[in-house]
């Protein structure tokens, strides 16, 4: 099986787990860990996007300051 098939299978298992009632802390913790494992690709994508936007923001501010300094 390839990674996409495995990911789809994990998501289906997660959805099946979510339909069951979960009231104990070990169960809640286990579900949280499973959710993070299943959705780690999305988490990496989001964190990469946030990091990239911060870099672009800082670079833009630095460039504007440099242009203003040269213009004086």
mmCIF file as gemmi writes it, N, C-alpha and C atoms, coordinates in Angstrom:
data_model
loop_
_atom_site.group_PDB
_atom_site.id
_atom_site.type_symbol
_atom_site.label_atom_id
_atom_site.label_alt_id
_atom_site.label_comp_id
_atom_site.label_asym_id
_atom_site.label_entity_id
_atom_site.label_seq_id
_atom_site.pdbx_PDB_ins_code
_atom_site.Cartn_x
_atom_site.Cartn_y
_atom_site.Cartn_z
_atom_site.occupancy
_atom_site.B_iso_or_equiv
_atom_site.pdbx_formal_charge
_atom_site.auth_seq_id
_atom_site.auth_asym_id
_atom_site.pdbx_PDB_model_num
ATOM 1 N N . UNK Axp A 1 ? 0.839 -1.203 0 1 0 ? 1 A 1
ATOM 2 C CA . UNK Axp A 1 ? 0 0 0 1 0 ? 1 A 1
ATOM 3 C C . UNK Axp A 1 ? 0.873 1.252 0 1 0 ? 1 A 1
ATOM 4 N N . UNK Axp A 2 ? 0.437 2.246 -0.728 1 0 ? 2 A 1
ATOM 5 C CA . UNK Axp A 2 ? 1.2 3.492 -0.738 1 0 ? 2 A 1
ATOM 6 C C . UNK Axp A 2 ? 0.77 4.397 0.418 1 0 ? 2 A 1
ATOM 7 N N . UNK Axp A 3 ? 1.454 5.517 0.555 1 0 ? 3 A 1
ATOM 8 C CA . UNK Axp A 3 ? 1.202 6.413 1.692 1 0 ? 3 A 1
ATOM 9 C C . UNK Axp A 3 ? -0.201 6.996 1.684 1 0 ? 3 A 1
ATOM 10 N N . UNK Axp A 4 ? -0.717 7.329 0.484 1 0 ? 4 A 1
ATOM 11 C CA . UNK Axp A 4 ? -2.055 7.929 0.398 1 0 ? 4 A 1
ATOM 12 C C . UNK Axp A 4 ? -3.103 6.951 0.896 1 0 ? 4 A 1
ATOM 13 N N . UNK Axp A 5 ? -2.977 5.682 0.504 1 0 ? 5 A 1
ATOM 14 C CA . UNK Axp A 5 ? -3.929 4.663 0.943 1 0 ? 5 A 1
ATOM 15 C C . UNK Axp A 5 ? -3.855 4.502 2.452 1 0 ? 5 A 1
ATOM 16 N N . UNK Axp A 6 ? -2.637 4.498 2.997 1 0 ? 6 A 1
ATOM 17 C CA . UNK Axp A 6 ? -2.471 4.377 4.447 1 0 ? 6 A 1
ATOM 18 C C . UNK Axp A 6 ? -3.082 5.576 5.16 1 0 ? 6 A 1
ATOM 19 N N . UNK Axp A 7 ? -2.872 6.774 4.612 1 0 ? 7 A 1
ATOM 20 C CA . UNK Axp A 7 ? -3.44 7.975 5.229 1 0 ? 7 A 1
ATOM 21 C C . UNK Axp A 7 ? -4.959 7.919 5.219 1 0 ? 7 A 1
ATOM 22 N N . UNK Axp A 8 ? -5.53 7.508 4.091 1 0 ? 8 A 1
ATOM 23 C CA . UNK Axp A 8 ? -6.991 7.403 4 1 0 ? 8 A 1
ATOM 24 C C . UNK Axp A 8 ? -7.52 6.38 4.99 1 0 ? 8 A 1
ATOM 25 N N . UNK Axp A 9 ? -6.792 5.284 5.153 1 0 ? 9 A 1
ATOM 26 C CA . UNK Axp A 9 ? -7.208 4.244 6.095 1 0 ? 9 A 1
ATOM 27 C C . UNK Axp A 9 ? -7.154 4.783 7.526 1 0 ? 9 A 1
ATOM 28 N N . UNK Axp A 10 ? -6.104 5.528 7.859 1 0 ? 10 A 1
ATOM 29 C CA . UNK Axp A 10 ? -5.985 6.112 9.2 1 0 ? 10 A 1
ATOM 30 C C . UNK Axp A 10 ? -7.121 7.091 9.468 1 0 ? 10 A 1
ATOM 31 N N . UNK Axp A 11 ? -7.468 7.896 8.462 1 0 ? 11 A 1
ATOM 32 C CA . UNK Axp A 11 ? -8.553 8.871 8.629 1 0 ? 11 A 1
ATOM 33 C C . UNK Axp A 11 ? -9.871 8.153 8.871 1 0 ? 11 A 1
ATOM 34 N N . UNK Axp A 12 ? -10.111 7.074 8.123 1 0 ? 12 A 1
ATOM 35 C CA . UNK Axp A 12 ? -11.347 6.305 8.317 1 0 ? 12 A 1
ATOM 36 C C . UNK Axp A 12 ? -11.391 5.706 9.72 1 0 ? 12 A 1
ATOM 37 N N . UNK Axp A 13 ? -10.257 5.169 10.186 1 0 ? 13 A 1
ATOM 38 C CA . UNK Axp A 13 ? -10.188 4.611 11.542 1 0 ? 13 A 1
ATOM 39 C C . UNK Axp A 13 ? -10.45 5.709 12.576 1 0 ? 13 A 1
ATOM 40 N N . UNK Axp A 14 ? -9.901 6.896 12.337 1 0 ? 14 A 1
ATOM 41 C CA . UNK Axp A 14 ? -10.09 8.018 13.259 1 0 ? 14 A 1
ATOM 42 C C . UNK Axp A 14 ? -11.557 8.419 13.319 1 0 ? 14 A 1
ATOM 43 N N . UNK Axp A 15 ? -12.205 8.481 12.161 1 0 ? 15 A 1
ATOM 44 C CA . UNK Axp A 15 ? -13.625 8.839 12.127 1 0 ? 15 A 1
ATOM 45 C C . UNK Axp A 15 ? -14.456 7.796 12.862 1 0 ? 15 A 1
ATOM 46 N N . UNK Axp A 16 ? -14.068 6.531 12.722 1 0 ? 16 A 1
ATOM 47 C CA . UNK Axp A 16 ? -14.789 5.459 13.407 1 0 ? 16 A 1
ATOM 48 C C . UNK Axp A 16 ? -14.603 5.593 14.923 1 0 ? 16 A 1
ATOM 49 N N . UNK Axp A 17 ? -13.388 5.919 15.356 1 0 ? 17 A 1
ATOM 50 C CA . UNK Axp A 17 ? -13.12 6.111 16.786 1 0 ? 17 A 1
ATOM 51 C C . UNK Axp A 17 ? -13.925 7.285 17.341 1 0 ? 17 A 1
ATOM 52 N N . UNK Axp A 18 ? -14.075 8.331 16.546 1 0 ? 18 A 1
ATOM 53 C CA . UNK Axp A 18 ? -14.773 9.537 17.007 1 0 ? 18 A 1
ATOM 54 C C . UNK Axp A 18 ? -16.249 9.289 17.259 1 0 ? 18 A 1
ATOM 55 N N . UNK Axp A 19 ? -16.812 8.251 16.646 1 0 ? 19 A 1
ATOM 56 C CA . UNK Axp A 19 ? -18.236 7.983 16.851 1 0 ? 19 A 1
ATOM 57 C C . UNK Axp A 19 ? -18.486 7.321 18.204 1 0 ? 19 A 1
ATOM 58 N N . UNK Axp A 20 ? -17.453 6.713 18.773 1 0 ? 20 A 1
ATOM 59 C CA . UNK Axp A 20 ? -17.603 6.061 20.074 1 0 ? 20 A 1
ATOM 60 C C . UNK Axp A 20 ? -17.482 7.109 21.186 1 0 ? 20 A 1
ATOM 61 N N . UNK Axp A 21 ? -18.14 6.84 22.313 1 0 ? 21 A 1
ATOM 62 C CA . UNK Axp A 21 ? -18.081 7.776 23.443 1 0 ? 21 A 1
ATOM 63 C C . UNK Axp A 21 ? -16.72 7.636 24.135 1 0 ? 21 A 1
ATOM 64 N N . UNK Axp A 22 ? -16.099 8.768 24.421 1 0 ? 22 A 1
ATOM 65 C CA . UNK Axp A 22 ? -14.778 8.781 25.041 1 0 ? 22 A 1
ATOM 66 C C . UNK Axp A 22 ? -14.858 9.645 26.292 1 0 ? 22 A 1
ATOM 67 N N . UNK Axp A 23 ? -14.714 9.029 27.472 1 0 ? 23 A 1
ATOM 68 C CA . UNK Axp A 23 ? -14.881 9.801 28.705 1 0 ? 23 A 1
ATOM 69 C C . UNK Axp A 23 ? -13.659 9.761 29.62 1 0 ? 23 A 1
ATOM 70 N N . UNK Axp A 24 ? -12.745 8.813 29.431 1 0 ? 24 A 1
ATOM 71 C CA . UNK Axp A 24 ? -11.586 8.722 30.322 1 0 ? 24 A 1
ATOM 72 C C . UNK Axp A 24 ? -10.406 9.495 29.737 1 0 ? 24 A 1
ATOM 73 N N . UNK Axp A 25 ? -9.524 9.991 30.613 1 0 ? 25 A 1
ATOM 74 C CA . UNK Axp A 25 ? -8.372 10.769 30.152 1 0 ? 25 A 1
ATOM 75 C C . UNK Axp A 25 ? -7.449 9.985 29.235 1 0 ? 25 A 1
ATOM 76 N N . UNK Axp A 26 ? -7.126 8.714 29.53 1 0 ? 26 A 1
ATOM 77 C CA . UNK Axp A 26 ? -6.252 7.977 28.596 1 0 ? 26 A 1
ATOM 78 C C . UNK Axp A 26 ? -6.857 7.893 27.196 1 0 ? 26 A 1
ATOM 79 N N . UNK Axp A 27 ? -8.184 7.753 27.139 1 0 ? 27 A 1
ATOM 80 C CA . UNK Axp A 27 ? -8.871 7.686 25.851 1 0 ? 27 A 1
ATOM 81 C C . UNK Axp A 27 ? -8.765 9.021 25.127 1 0 ? 27 A 1
ATOM 82 N N . UNK Axp A 28 ? -8.977 10.117 25.845 1 0 ? 28 A 1
ATOM 83 C CA . UNK Axp A 28 ? -8.889 11.453 25.247 1 0 ? 28 A 1
ATOM 84 C C . UNK Axp A 28 ? -7.471 11.703 24.734 1 0 ? 28 A 1
ATOM 85 N N . UNK Axp A 29 ? -6.473 11.361 25.557 1 0 ? 29 A 1
ATOM 86 C CA . UNK Axp A 29 ? -5.076 11.556 25.163 1 0 ? 29 A 1
ATOM 87 C C . UNK Axp A 29 ? -4.741 10.721 23.93 1 0 ? 29 A 1
ATOM 88 N N . UNK Axp A 30 ? -5.214 9.487 23.906 1 0 ? 30 A 1
ATOM 89 C CA . UNK Axp A 30 ? -4.953 8.6 22.776 1 0 ? 30 A 1
ATOM 90 C C . UNK Axp A 30 ? -5.568 9.16 21.501 1 0 ? 30 A 1
ATOM 91 N N . UNK Axp A 31 ? -6.777 9.667 21.603 1 0 ? 31 A 1
ATOM 92 C CA . UNK Axp A 31 ? -7.447 10.247 20.426 1 0 ? 31 A 1
ATOM 93 C C . UNK Axp A 31 ? -6.725 11.495 19.944 1 0 ? 31 A 1
ATOM 94 N N . UNK Axp A 32 ? -6.247 12.305 20.891 1 0 ? 32 A 1
ATOM 95 C CA . UNK Axp A 32 ? -5.519 13.518 20.516 1 0 ? 32 A 1
ATOM 96 C C . UNK Axp A 32 ? -4.252 13.153 19.756 1 0 ? 32 A 1
ATOM 97 N N . UNK Axp A 33 ? -3.517 12.165 20.258 1 0 ? 33 A 1
ATOM 98 C CA . UNK Axp A 33 ? -2.292 11.711 19.594 1 0 ? 33 A 1
ATOM 99 C C . UNK Axp A 33 ? -2.617 11.148 18.214 1 0 ? 33 A 1
ATOM 100 N N . UNK Axp A 34 ? -3.677 10.352 18.132 1 0 ? 34 A 1
ATOM 101 C CA . UNK Axp A 34 ? -4.077 9.794 16.835 1 0 ? 34 A 1
ATOM 102 C C . UNK Axp A 34 ? -4.424 10.899 15.849 1 0 ? 34 A 1
ATOM 103 N N . UNK Axp A 35 ? -5.129 11.918 16.314 1 0 ? 35 A 1
ATOM 104 C CA . UNK Axp A 35 ? -5.509 13.038 15.448 1 0 ? 35 A 1
ATOM 105 C C . UNK Axp A 35 ? -4.262 13.743 14.913 1 0 ? 35 A 1
ATOM 106 N N . UNK Axp A 36 ? -3.283 13.966 15.813 1 0 ? 36 A 1
ATOM 107 C CA . UNK Axp A 36 ? -2.042 14.642 15.407 1 0 ? 36 A 1
ATOM 108 C C . UNK Axp A 36 ? -1.292 13.79 14.386 1 0 ? 36 A 1
ATOM 109 N N . UNK Axp A 37 ? -1.235 12.479 14.612 1 0 ? 37 A 1
ATOM 110 C CA . UNK Axp A 37 ? -0.527 11.585 13.688 1 0 ? 37 A 1
ATOM 111 C C . UNK Axp A 37 ? -1.21 11.573 12.325 1 0 ? 37 A 1
ATOM 112 N N . UNK Axp A 38 ? -2.546 11.481 12.334 1 0 ? 38 A 1
ATOM 113 C CA . UNK Axp A 38 ? -3.289 11.404 11.074 1 0 ? 38 A 1
ATOM 114 C C . UNK Axp A 38 ? -3.169 12.707 10.288 1 0 ? 38 A 1
ATOM 115 N N . UNK Axp A 39 ? -3.176 13.838 10.985 1 0 ? 39 A 1
ATOM 116 C CA . UNK Axp A 39 ? -3.209 15.134 10.305 1 0 ? 39 A 1
ATOM 117 C C . UNK Axp A 39 ? -1.865 15.85 10.342 1 0 ? 39 A 1
ATOM 118 N N . UNK Axp A 40 ? -0.763 15.106 10.498 1 0 ? 40 A 1
ATOM 119 C CA . UNK Axp A 40 ? 0.534 15.766 10.63 1 0 ? 40 A 1
ATOM 120 C C . UNK Axp A 40 ? 0.951 16.481 9.344 1 0 ? 40 A 1
ATOM 121 N N . UNK Axp A 41 ? 0.543 15.956 8.18 1 0 ? 41 A 1
ATOM 122 C CA . UNK Axp A 41 ? 0.891 16.623 6.927 1 0 ? 41 A 1
ATOM 123 C C . UNK Axp A 41 ? 0.279 18.021 6.89 1 0 ? 41 A 1
ATOM 124 N N . UNK Axp A 42 ? -0.974 18.128 7.293 1 0 ? 42 A 1
ATOM 125 C CA . UNK Axp A 42 ? -1.651 19.429 7.311 1 0 ? 42 A 1
ATOM 126 C C . UNK Axp A 42 ? -0.976 20.36 8.317 1 0 ? 42 A 1
ATOM 127 N N . UNK Axp A 43 ? -0.588 19.826 9.469 1 0 ? 43 A 1
ATOM 128 C CA . UNK Axp A 43 ? 0.094 20.624 10.484 1 0 ? 43 A 1
ATOM 129 C C . UNK Axp A 43 ? 1.424 21.159 9.988 1 0 ? 43 A 1
ATOM 130 N N . UNK Axp A 44 ? 2.181 20.313 9.283 1 0 ? 44 A 1
ATOM 131 C CA . UNK Axp A 44 ? 3.46 20.751 8.725 1 0 ? 44 A 1
ATOM 132 C C . UNK Axp A 44 ? 3.244 21.831 7.676 1 0 ? 44 A 1
ATOM 133 N N . UNK Axp A 45 ? 2.208 21.661 6.868 1 0 ? 45 A 1
ATOM 134 C CA . UNK Axp A 45 ? 1.908 22.643 5.827 1 0 ? 45 A 1
ATOM 135 C C . UNK Axp A 45 ? 1.551 23.989 6.442 1 0 ? 45 A 1
ATOM 136 N N . UNK Axp A 46 ? 0.721 23.969 7.481 1 0 ? 46 A 1
ATOM 137 C CA . UNK Axp A 46 ? 0.299 25.207 8.147 1 0 ? 46 A 1
ATOM 138 C C . UNK Axp A 46 ? 1.493 25.891 8.81 1 0 ? 46 A 1
ATOM 139 N N . UNK Axp A 47 ? 2.324 25.112 9.522 1 0 ? 47 A 1
ATOM 140 C CA . UNK Axp A 47 ? 3.474 25.717 10.198 1 0 ? 47 A 1
ATOM 141 C C . UNK Axp A 47 ? 4.475 26.263 9.184 1 0 ? 47 A 1
ATOM 142 N N . UNK Axp A 48 ? 4.633 25.583 8.049 1 0 ? 48 A 1
ATOM 143 C CA . UNK Axp A 48 ? 5.521 26.083 6.998 1 0 ? 48 A 1
ATOM 144 C C . UNK Axp A 48 ? 4.991 27.394 6.428 1 0 ? 48 A 1
ATOM 145 N N . UNK Axp A 49 ? 3.68 27.463 6.215 1 0 ? 49 A 1
ATOM 146 C CA . UNK Axp A 49 ? 3.07 28.681 5.67 1 0 ? 49 A 1
ATOM 147 C C . UNK Axp A 49 ? 3.234 29.847 6.639 1 0 ? 49 A 1
ATOM 148 N N . UNK Axp A 50 ? 3.046 29.591 7.93 1 0 ? 50 A 1
ATOM 149 C CA . UNK Axp A 50 ? 3.202 30.646 8.94 1 0 ? 50 A 1
ATOM 150 C C . UNK Axp A 50 ? 4.656 31.126 8.972 1 0 ? 50 A 1
ATOM 151 N N . UNK Axp A 51 ? 5.589 30.183 8.969 1 0 ? 51 A 1
ATOM 152 C CA . UNK Axp A 51 ? 7.01 30.533 8.969 1 0 ? 51 A 1
ATOM 153 C C . UNK Axp A 51 ? 7.396 31.353 7.752 1 0 ? 51 A 1
ATOM 154 N N . UNK Axp A 52 ? 6.892 30.941 6.592 1 0 ? 52 A 1
ATOM 155 C CA . UNK Axp A 52 ? 7.185 31.653 5.352 1 0 ? 52 A 1
ATOM 156 C C . UNK Axp A 52 ? 6.608 33.063 5.373 1 0 ? 52 A 1
ATOM 157 N N . UNK Axp A 53 ? 5.397 33.212 5.896 1 0 ? 53 A 1
ATOM 158 C CA . UNK Axp A 53 ? 4.778 34.545 5.942 1 0 ? 53 A 1
ATOM 159 C C . UNK Axp A 53 ? 5.547 35.467 6.885 1 0 ? 53 A 1
ATOM 160 N N . UNK Axp A 54 ? 6.064 34.927 7.989 1 0 ? 54 A 1
ATOM 161 C CA . UNK Axp A 54 ? 6.867 35.737 8.918 1 0 ? 54 A 1
ATOM 162 C C . UNK Axp A 54 ? 8.153 36.197 8.23 1 0 ? 54 A 1
ATOM 163 N N . UNK Axp A 55 ? 8.805 35.287 7.497 1 0 ? 55 A 1
ATOM 164 C CA . UNK Axp A 55 ? 10.045 35.63 6.782 1 0 ? 55 A 1
ATOM 165 C C . UNK Axp A 55 ? 9.772 36.726 5.749 1 0 ? 55 A 1
ATOM 166 N N . UNK Axp A 56 ? 8.677 36.577 4.996 1 0 ? 56 A 1
ATOM 167 C CA . UNK Axp A 56 ? 8.325 37.583 3.98 1 0 ? 56 A 1
ATOM 168 C C . UNK Axp A 56 ? 8.047 38.932 4.643 1 0 ? 56 A 1
ATOM 169 N N . UNK Axp A 57 ? 7.337 38.925 5.767 1 0 ? 57 A 1
ATOM 170 C CA . UNK Axp A 57 ? 7.001 40.16 6.487 1 0 ? 57 A 1
ATOM 171 C C . UNK Axp A 57 ? 8.267 40.881 6.95 1 0 ? 57 A 1
ATOM 172 N N . UNK Axp A 58 ? 9.169 40.142 7.587 1 0 ? 58 A 1
ATOM 173 C CA . UNK Axp A 58 ? 10.414 40.733 8.103 1 0 ? 58 A 1
ATOM 174 C C . UNK Axp A 58 ? 11.269 41.255 6.95 1 0 ? 58 A 1
ATOM 175 N N . UNK Axp A 59 ? 11.352 40.488 5.871 1 0 ? 59 A 1
ATOM 176 C CA . UNK Axp A 59 ? 12.137 40.904 4.704 1 0 ? 59 A 1
ATOM 177 C C . UNK Axp A 59 ? 11.566 42.179 4.094 1 0 ? 59 A 1
ATOM 178 N N . UNK Axp A 60 ? 10.247 42.26 4.003 1 0 ? 60 A 1
ATOM 179 C CA . UNK Axp A 60 ? 9.597 43.449 3.431 1 0 ? 60 A 1
ATOM 180 C C . UNK Axp A 60 ? 9.889 44.68 4.278 1 0 ? 60 A 1
ATOM 181 N N . UNK Axp A 61 ? 9.77 44.562 5.595 1 0 ? 61 A 1
ATOM 182 C CA . UNK Axp A 61 ? 10.05 45.698 6.491 1 0 ? 61 A 1
ATOM 183 C C . UNK Axp A 61 ? 11.511 46.129 6.352 1 0 ? 61 A 1
ATOM 184 N N . UNK Axp A 62 ? 12.423 45.149 6.295 1 0 ? 62 A 1
ATOM 185 C CA . UNK Axp A 62 ? 13.845 45.47 6.144 1 0 ? 62 A 1
ATOM 186 C C . UNK Axp A 62 ? 14.104 46.177 4.82 1 0 ? 62 A 1
ATOM 187 N N . UNK Axp A 63 ? 13.468 45.715 3.755 1 0 ? 63 A 1
ATOM 188 C CA . UNK Axp A 63 ? 13.651 46.325 2.436 1 0 ? 63 A 1
ATOM 189 C C . UNK Axp A 63 ? 13.128 47.761 2.42 1 0 ? 63 A 1
ATOM 190 N N . UNK Axp A 64 ? 11.975 47.989 3.037 1 0 ? 64 A 1
ATOM 191 C CA . UNK Axp A 64 ? 11.401 49.343 3.093 1 0 ? 64 A 1
ATOM 192 C C . UNK Axp A 64 ? 12.331 50.275 3.863 1 0 ? 64 A 1
ATOM 193 N N . UNK Axp A 65 ? 12.865 49.815 4.998 1 0 ? 65 A 1
ATOM 194 C CA . UNK Axp A 65 ? 13.79 50.639 5.79 1 0 ? 65 A 1
ATOM 195 C C . UNK Axp A 65 ? 15.052 50.952 4.986 1 0 ? 65 A 1
ATOM 196 N N . UNK Axp A 66 ? 15.551 49.97 4.248 1 0 ? 66 A 1
ATOM 197 C CA . UNK Axp A 66 ? 16.758 50.147 3.44 1 0 ? 66 A 1
ATOM 198 C C . UNK Axp A 66 ? 16.504 51.163 2.326 1 0 ? 66 A 1
ATOM 199 N N . UNK Axp A 67 ? 15.367 51.056 1.669 1 0 ? 67 A 1
ATOM 200 C CA . UNK Axp A 67 ? 15.025 51.99 0.586 1 0 ? 67 A 1
ATOM 201 C C . UNK Axp A 67 ? 14.886 53.407 1.132 1 0 ? 67 A 1
ATOM 202 N N . UNK Axp A 68 ? 14.255 53.557 2.296 1 0 ? 68 A 1
ATOM 203 C CA . UNK Axp A 68 ? 14.109 54.882 2.911 1 0 ? 68 A 1
ATOM 204 C C . UNK Axp A 68 ? 15.475 55.456 3.278 1 0 ? 68 A 1
ATOM 205 N N . UNK Axp A 69 ? 16.379 54.596 3.784 1 0 ? 69 A 1
ATOM 206 C CA . UNK Axp A 69 ? 17.716 55.051 4.173 1 0 ? 69 A 1
ATOM 207 C C . UNK Axp A 69 ? 18.51 55.492 2.947 1 0 ? 69 A 1
ATOM 208 N N . UNK Axp A 70 ? 18.375 54.771 1.854 1 0 ? 70 A 1
ATOM 209 C CA . UNK Axp A 70 ? 19.09 55.133 0.624 1 0 ? 70 A 1
ATOM 210 C C . UNK Axp A 70 ? 18.517 56.427 0.044 1 0 ? 70 A 1
ATOM 211 N N . UNK Axp A 71 ? 17.218 56.589 0.165 1 0 ? 71 A 1
ATOM 212 C CA . UNK Axp A 71 ? 16.549 57.763 -0.404 1 0 ? 71 A 1
ATOM 213 C C . UNK Axp A 71 ? 16.875 59.066 0.299 1 0 ? 71 A 1
ATOM 214 N N . UNK Axp A 72 ? 17.367 59.003 1.526 1 0 ? 72 A 1
ATOM 215 C CA . UNK Axp A 72 ? 17.646 60.239 2.284 1 0 ? 72 A 1
ATOM 216 C C . UNK Axp A 72 ? 18.933 60.891 1.852 1 0 ? 72 A 1
